[in-house]
Amino acid sequence: MTPILAFPNPEFIPAMRIIQNITQAENAEVTTTFAHGYLSGLIVRINIGTGDGMKQIDTQTGTITVTGLTTFLIDINTATYEPFFIADVPHKSFYSIVVTIGEINSILTQATQNTL
């Protein structure tokens, strides 16, 4: 049997982004600090930073629908969550971020770099 030396499928590599705002809504709108470059169908995790608001969404995952260069909707209901805010903490060690973790596998539009 011949060993598999490399996985020939594309690699998934969209970048994380810092969060500027998250709305309280049935499908929360997330605003990033600069253009995210994401496409609809991406699956992301929200990590809430040191002292920042809306702790209830911390580590939750959802599928996004892009609405603008720095905005997207996520299928997480935050209507009853505390408001999001960015804490003014001296020596802040961790900012609120969006971390890309995958995409709807029937699309695979963001797996763009071949590893071979």
Protein Blocks (a to p, Z undefined) as FASTA:
>chain_A
ZZdfbdfbdcdfbdcdddfbdcddfbdcdddfbdekiaehiacdddddehiahkllgopa
cddddfbfkbccddddfklgccddddddehiabdcddddfbdcfklommlmbcfZZ
